[in-house]
Amino acid sequence: MAVTGHDEPATLDLSDVEHRVGKPVGGGQLWEPCAKSDIRRWVMGMDYSNPLHWDQEFGRRTKFGDIIAPQSMAVALDFGHGVQPACVGRIPGSHLIFGGEEWWWYGVHIKPGDKLFQERRFYDYKVTETKFAGPTMFSRGDTIHRNQDGDLVAKARSTAIRYLAAEAEKRGMYQSLVGTVRRWTKAELAEIDRARLNWILSNREGKSPCFQEVKIGDKLPRRVIGPHSIASFTTEYRAFVFNNWGAYHWVAPQGVEDPWINQDAGWLEEFAWDYERATIDPRAADGLYVGPSRGHIDDSKASEVGMSRAYGYGATMAAWNTDYLAFWAGHDGMVRHAKSDFRSPAFEGDVTFIDGEIVDKIEDSKWGFPVVQVKVRMTNQSGATVVTALNEVEIPS
């Protein structure tokens, strides 16, 4: 069992984890195909104003003939923010935050009417001591996304950080690090808005840069997101399609004894879903009102799991990175590989600054065509690093 007393060191009970390593994982499967309203809600939640993903008339003028989903949409069409295969096994008294995501895309765009199907597997885990929560498990899981035609759309490897909530609350690391909620002046907000608009206008028409013309050391336009708020965190959460009441059903991998599907991961009582009650009252499995995500919008609940106040989502930060790169790459480009490491959440009141730089040009890539390597760094208003990412982006020769 979980031990967090003063006389004995805190330990993680991994008895339900070890035997599941390497095994396929079940989870939720969306009932309906991707609709245009799903795409529009997603880019609104990600504050991604690329007109290719929401403006009907603009989409009709492009080579696609209609709006399409952004590459980041794959995670929105999955269950559990894509972390399902990394959160496997019951660990009593535990909570979870995201540690990072790695994505590969295979050239297939997601369009209205597509339906994604997932194959999930629990990949591996390791336990290490952290200042945040003492014994902490870093677990990884893989998800393969295919569409209704069997086309390989994307693969994701998610990293979950699982820890004892009581130990993290006792240590209170973020309480001392992040301070109070930042209050922005009108002049500061105006400057943030100008920077945001400048990025929107930097490639609104979707023109793709040429591989032969870009240079190592070239900087991508800065993107600014925020200030983050409980309203923006709620909008982000609601953009994930599985969060709609009744949007999914449970699926299990074939031929696996005791497959992990929708079991209790060991959340604190106030963060647990109630699937039985949810058959009558769907809010009981909503995740935000009831469930493990409620700390994202409730300061008191955030403190119970070691966070100082309302905070954002890991899958959202990975989407910011993908969208940032795809916007620069234009309609004839595509993000092929993105590996994001999450260093800190985006807290209420923060602003996130996203900066990218071309660090390599690979003519003979493993993809079979040229790609540029782009390093992305996300920081907050204090200059602290929130996310680092190394990515490979295809642009026309």
C-alpha positions as CSV (number, residue, x, y, z in Angstrom):
1,M,0.0,0.0,0.0
2,A,1.0,3.6,-0.3
3,V,3.0,4.8,2.7
4,T,3.4,8.5,3.4
5,G,3.9,8.7,7.2
6,H,6.8,10.5,8.9
7,D,8.4,7.4,10.2
8,E,8.7,5.4,7.0
9,P,9.6,6.7,3.5
10,A,6.9,7.0,0.9
11,T,6.7,4.1,-1.5
12,L,4.7,3.3,-4.6
13,D,2.7,0.0,-4.7
14,L,3.5,-1.3,-8.2
15,S,2.0,-4.8,-7.7
16,D,-0.6,-4.1,-10.4
17,V,1.8,-2.5,-12.8
18,E,4.7,-4.8,-13.5
19,H,2.7,-7.7,-15.0
20,R,1.1,-5.4,-17.5
21,V,4.3,-4.1,-19.2
22,G,4.3,-4.8,-23.0
23,K,0.6,-5.8,-23.1
24,P,-2.1,-4.2,-25.3
25,V,-4.4,-1.8,-23.5
26,G,-8.1,-1.1,-24.0
27,G,-9.9,2.2,-23.5
28,G,-12.5,4.4,-25.0
29,Q,-13.6,4.5,-28.6
30,L,-15.5,7.4,-30.0
31,W,-18.9,6.5,-31.5
32,E,-19.1,9.1,-34.2
33,P,-16.7,10.3,-37.0
34,C,-14.9,13.6,-36.8
35,A,-17.3,16.5,-37.6
36,K,-16.5,20.0,-38.7
37,S,-17.8,21.2,-35.4
38,D,-15.3,19.0,-33.6
39,I,-12.5,20.5,-35.6
40,R,-13.6,24.1,-35.0
41,R,-14.0,23.4,-31.3
42,W,-10.5,21.9,-31.1
43,V,-8.7,24.8,-32.7
44,M,-10.7,27.2,-30.6
45,G,-9.6,25.4,-27.5
46,M,-6.0,25.4,-28.7
47,D,-6.3,29.1,-29.7
48,Y,-5.0,28.0,-33.2
49,S,-6.5,30.5,-35.6
50,N,-5.3,28.9,-38.9
51,P,-8.3,29.5,-41.2
52,L,-7.7,26.1,-42.9
53,H,-9.3,24.5,-39.9
54,W,-12.3,26.7,-39.3
55,D,-13.1,29.0,-42.2
56,Q,-15.3,27.2,-44.7
57,E,-14.8,29.7,-47.6
58,F,-11.0,29.8,-47.1
59,G,-10.9,26.0,-47.0
60,R,-12.7,25.7,-50.3
61,R,-10.1,27.9,-52.0
62,T,-7.3,25.6,-51.0
63,K,-6.0,22.4,-52.6
64,F,-8.0,20.5,-49.9
65,G,-11.3,21.9,-51.1
66,D,-12.6,22.2,-47.5
67,I,-11.5,22.7,-44.0
68,I,-9.4,19.9,-42.6
69,A,-8.3,19.0,-39.1
70,P,-4.9,20.1,-37.8
71,Q,-2.3,17.4,-37.2
72,S,-2.8,17.9,-33.5
73,M,-6.4,16.7,-33.8
74,A,-5.4,13.0,-33.5
75,V,-5.2,13.4,-29.7
76,A,-8.6,15.1,-29.5
77,L,-10.1,12.0,-31.3
78,D,-8.6,9.7,-28.7
79,F,-9.7,8.8,-25.2
80,G,-8.1,10.2,-22.0
81,H,-6.0,13.0,-23.6
82,G,-3.9,10.2,-25.2
83,V,-2.4,9.1,-21.9
84,Q,-4.5,5.9,-21.5
85,P,-1.7,3.4,-22.4
86,A,0.8,5.1,-20.1
87,C,-1.5,5.1,-17.1
88,V,-1.8,1.4,-16.5
89,G,-2.2,-0.4,-13.2
90,R,-3.7,0.6,-9.9
91,I,-1.4,2.6,-7.6
92,P,-3.3,3.5,-4.4
93,G,-3.3,7.2,-3.4
94,S,-1.7,8.3,-6.7
95,H,-2.2,11.1,-9.1
96,L,-0.9,11.8,-12.6
97,I,0.6,14.6,-14.6
98,F,2.0,14.5,-18.2
99,G,5.7,14.2,-18.7
100,G,6.0,14.5,-22.4
101,E,4.7,13.2,-25.8
102,E,6.4,12.0,-28.9
103,W,4.5,11.9,-32.2
104,W,5.1,10.6,-35.7
105,W,2.8,11.5,-38.7
106,Y,2.6,9.5,-41.9
107,G,1.2,11.8,-44.5
108,V,-2.5,11.2,-44.0
109,H,-4.6,14.3,-43.2
110,I,-7.6,14.0,-40.9
111,K,-10.7,15.3,-42.7
112,P,-14.4,15.8,-41.7
113,G,-16.1,12.4,-41.7
114,D,-13.0,10.4,-40.7
115,K,-13.1,8.1,-37.8
116,L,-9.9,7.2,-35.9
117,F,-9.3,3.8,-34.3
118,Q,-6.6,3.3,-31.7
119,E,-4.2,0.4,-30.9
120,R,-2.7,0.9,-27.5
121,R,0.2,-0.8,-25.6
122,F,1.8,-0.2,-22.2
123,Y,5.5,0.2,-23.2
124,D,7.6,0.6,-20.0
125,Y,8.2,2.4,-16.8
126,K,10.9,3.4,-14.3
127,V,10.8,4.8,-10.8
128,T,13.0,7.6,-9.6
129,E,13.2,10.0,-6.7
130,T,12.0,13.6,-7.4
131,K,11.9,16.8,-5.3
132,F,8.3,17.1,-6.3
133,A,6.9,13.9,-4.8
134,G,9.7,11.5,-3.7
135,P,9.2,8.1,-5.4
136,T,7.8,8.9,-8.8
137,M,7.0,6.6,-11.7
138,F,7.6,7.6,-15.3
139,S,5.6,5.3,-17.5
140,R,5.3,5.3,-21.3
141,G,2.6,4.0,-23.6
142,D,2.1,3.8,-27.3
143,T,-1.0,4.6,-29.4
144,I,-1.3,3.9,-33.1
145,H,-4.0,5.9,-34.9
146,R,-5.6,4.6,-38.1
147,N,-8.6,5.9,-40.0
148,Q,-11.7,4.0,-41.2
149,D,-9.8,2.9,-44.3
150,G,-7.0,1.4,-42.3
151,D,-4.6,4.2,-43.3
152,L,-1.8,4.9,-40.7
153,V,-2.4,8.4,-39.6
154,A,-0.1,8.8,-36.6
155,K,1.7,7.2,-33.7
156,A,2.1,8.7,-30.3
157,R,4.2,7.7,-27.3
158,S,3.0,9.4,-24.1
159,T,4.8,9.7,-20.8
160,A,2.8,9.8,-17.6
161,I,4.3,10.9,-14.3
162,R,2.5,9.0,-11.5
163,Y,3.2,9.9,-7.8
164,L,1.6,9.9,-4.4
165,A,-0.7,12.9,-4.1
166,A,-0.2,13.2,-0.3
167,E,3.6,13.3,-0.7
168,A,3.4,16.0,-3.3
169,E,1.0,18.0,-1.3
170,K,3.3,17.7,1.8
171,R,6.4,18.9,-0.2
172,G,4.5,21.8,-1.9
173,M,7.3,22.4,-4.4
174,Y,5.2,24.5,-6.8
175,Q,3.8,26.6,-4.0
176,S,7.2,28.2,-3.5
177,L,8.1,28.3,-7.2
178,V,5.2,29.9,-8.9
179,G,4.1,32.5,-6.3
180,T,0.8,34.3,-6.7
181,V,-1.4,34.7,-9.9
182,R,0.1,37.3,-12.2
183,R,-2.1,40.3,-12.8
184,W,-1.4,41.9,-16.2
185,T,-1.8,45.6,-16.9
186,K,-3.8,47.0,-19.9
187,A,-0.6,47.9,-21.6
188,E,0.9,44.5,-21.1
189,L,-2.3,42.8,-22.4
190,A,-2.2,45.0,-25.5
191,E,1.4,44.0,-26.2
192,I,0.5,40.3,-25.8
193,D,-2.4,40.8,-28.2
194,R,-0.2,42.5,-30.7
195,A,2.3,39.6,-30.6
196,R,-0.5,37.1,-30.9
197,L,-1.9,38.9,-34.0
198,N,1.6,39.2,-35.6
199,W,2.0,35.4,-35.4
200,I,-1.5,34.9,-36.9
201,L,-0.6,37.1,-39.8
202,S,2.9,35.6,-40.3
203,N,1.5,32.8,-42.5
204,R,-2.3,33.0,-42.6
205,E,-2.3,32.0,-46.3
206,G,-0.5,28.8,-45.7
207,K,2.6,29.4,-47.9
208,S,5.3,26.8,-47.4
209,P,8.9,27.8,-47.1
210,C,11.4,26.1,-49.5
211,F,13.9,23.6,-48.1
212,Q,16.7,25.0,-50.3
213,E,16.1,28.6,-49.1
214,V,15.8,28.1,-45.3
215,K,19.0,28.2,-43.3
216,I,20.3,26.7,-40.1
217,G,19.8,29.4,-37.5
218,D,16.6,30.8,-39.0
219,K,14.1,31.8,-36.4
220,L,10.4,31.0,-36.6
221,P,8.0,33.8,-35.7
222,R,7.2,33.9,-32.0
223,R,3.8,32.7,-30.9
224,V,2.1,33.9,-27.7
225,I,-0.7,32.1,-25.8
226,G,-2.4,33.5,-22.7
227,P,-2.8,34.7,-20.2
228,H,-4.1,31.3,-19.1
229,S,-7.2,31.3,-17.0
230,I,-9.7,28.9,-15.6
231,A,-11.9,29.8,-18.6
232,S,-9.1,28.9,-21.1
233,F,-8.3,25.7,-19.2
234,T,-12.0,24.7,-19.3
235,T,-12.2,25.6,-23.0
236,E,-9.2,23.4,-23.7
237,Y,-10.7,20.5,-21.7
238,R,-14.0,20.6,-23.5
239,A,-12.3,20.6,-26.9
240,F,-11.3,16.9,-26.4
241,V,-14.2,15.1,-28.1
242,F,-14.3,12.2,-25.6
243,N,-15.3,14.7,-22.8
244,N,-18.7,15.1,-24.4
245,W,-21.3,13.1,-22.5
246,G,-21.8,9.7,-24.1
247,A,-19.2,10.2,-26.8
248,Y,-17.4,6.9,-26.4
249,H,-17.8,3.2,-25.5
250,W,-15.2,0.8,-24.0
251,V,-13.2,-1.5,-26.2
252,A,-10.8,-4.3,-25.1
253,P,-7.8,-5.8,-26.8
254,Q,-8.4,-9.4,-28.0
255,G,-6.6,-12.3,-26.3
256,V,-5.3,-10.4,-23.3
257,E,-6.0,-11.8,-19.8
258,D,-7.2,-9.0,-17.5
259,P,-6.7,-6.2,-20.0
260,W,-6.5,-2.7,-18.6
261,I,-9.6,-0.8,-19.9
262,N,-11.4,1.4,-17.4
263,Q,-10.2,0.2,-14.0
264,D,-9.5,2.4,-11.0
265,A,-6.0,3.8,-11.3
266,G,-5.9,4.5,-7.6
267,W,-6.9,8.1,-7.6
268,L,-7.8,9.9,-4.4
269,E,-11.5,9.5,-3.6
270,E,-12.3,13.1,-4.6
271,F,-10.6,12.6,-8.0
272,A,-12.2,9.3,-8.9
273,W,-14.7,8.6,-11.7
274,D,-18.0,6.9,-10.8
275,Y,-18.9,5.0,-13.9
276,E,-21.9,3.2,-12.4
277,R,-23.5,6.5,-11.4
278,A,-22.5,7.9,-14.8
279,T,-25.0,5.6,-16.5
280,I,-27.7,7.9,-15.0
281,D,-25.7,11.1,-14.3
282,P,-23.0,11.5,-17.0
283,R,-21.3,14.2,-15.0
284,A,-20.0,11.5,-12.6
285,A,-17.5,10.4,-15.3
286,D,-17.1,13.9,-16.8
287,G,-13.5,14.3,-15.5
288,L,-13.7,18.0,-14.9
289,Y,-16.7,18.2,-12.6
290,V,-15.9,14.8,-11.1
291,G,-12.6,13.0,-11.8
292,P,-8.9,13.4,-12.0
293,S,-8.9,16.6,-14.1
294,R,-10.8,18.7,-11.6
295,G,-7.6,20.1,-10.1
296,H,-7.0,21.9,-13.4
297,I,-9.8,24.4,-12.7
298,D,-10.0,24.3,-8.9
299,D,-7.2,25.8,-6.8
300,S,-8.1,23.8,-3.7
301,K,-8.1,20.5,-5.6
302,A,-4.9,21.5,-7.3
303,S,-3.2,21.9,-3.9
304,E,-4.3,18.4,-2.9
305,V,-2.2,16.9,-5.7
306,G,0.8,19.0,-5.3
307,M,0.0,21.8,-7.7
308,S,-0.2,25.4,-6.3
309,R,-3.2,26.5,-8.3
310,A,-5.2,25.9,-11.5
311,Y,-3.0,24.6,-14.3
312,G,-3.1,23.4,-17.9
313,Y,-2.8,20.1,-19.7
314,G,0.2,18.3,-21.1
315,A,-1.5,17.1,-24.2
316,T,-2.5,20.7,-24.9
317,M,1.2,21.9,-24.7
318,A,2.2,19.1,-27.2
319,A,-0.6,20.4,-29.5
320,W,0.7,23.9,-29.2
321,N,4.0,22.7,-30.5
322,T,2.6,20.8,-33.4
323,D,0.3,23.6,-34.4
324,Y,3.1,26.1,-34.2
325,L,5.3,24.1,-36.6
326,A,2.5,23.2,-39.0
327,F,1.4,26.8,-39.3
328,W,5.0,27.7,-40.4
329,A,5.3,24.7,-42.7
330,G,2.2,25.7,-44.6
331,H,-0.3,23.7,-46.8
332,D,2.5,21.9,-48.6
333,G,4.4,20.9,-45.5
334,M,3.8,18.5,-42.6
335,V,5.2,17.9,-39.2
336,R,6.7,14.4,-39.3
337,H,8.1,13.9,-35.9
338,A,7.7,15.9,-32.7
339,K,9.2,15.1,-29.3
340,S,8.1,17.3,-26.5
341,D,9.4,17.2,-22.9
342,F,7.2,18.9,-20.3
343,R,9.2,20.8,-17.6
344,S,6.4,22.6,-15.9
345,P,2.6,23.2,-16.3
346,A,1.2,26.4,-17.6
347,F,-0.4,27.9,-14.5
348,E,-3.3,30.3,-14.2
349,G,-2.2,33.8,-14.9
350,D,0.9,32.7,-16.9
351,V,1.6,33.6,-20.5
352,T,3.4,31.1,-22.8
353,F,5.9,32.3,-25.3
354,I,6.8,29.8,-28.1
355,D,10.0,30.2,-30.1
356,G,11.5,28.0,-32.7
357,E,14.9,27.8,-34.5
358,I,16.1,25.6,-37.4
359,V,19.0,23.6,-36.0
360,D,19.6,21.2,-38.9
361,K,18.7,20.4,-42.5
362,I,18.6,16.7,-43.4
363,E,18.5,16.0,-47.1
364,D,18.7,12.2,-46.8
365,S,16.3,11.6,-43.9
366,K,14.9,8.3,-42.7
367,W,11.6,9.5,-44.1
368,G,12.9,9.3,-47.6
369,F,12.7,13.1,-48.3
370,P,14.3,16.2,-46.9
371,V,13.3,17.5,-43.5
372,V,14.4,20.4,-41.3
373,Q,15.0,20.0,-37.7
374,V,13.4,22.6,-35.5
375,K,14.1,23.2,-31.8
376,V,11.2,24.7,-30.0
377,R,11.2,26.2,-26.5
378,M,8.2,27.4,-24.5
379,T,8.8,29.8,-21.7
380,N,6.6,31.8,-19.3
381,Q,6.7,35.5,-18.4
382,S,9.6,34.9,-16.0
383,G,11.7,33.2,-18.6
384,A,11.3,29.8,-17.0
385,T,11.2,26.9,-19.5
386,V,7.9,25.1,-19.7
387,V,8.4,22.8,-22.7
388,T,11.4,21.9,-24.9
389,A,10.8,20.0,-28.2
390,L,13.0,18.7,-31.0
391,N,11.0,18.2,-34.2
392,E,11.4,17.2,-37.9
393,V,9.3,19.1,-40.4
394,E,8.8,18.3,-44.1
395,I,8.7,21.3,-46.4
396,P,8.9,21.3,-50.2
397,S,12.3,21.3,-52.0
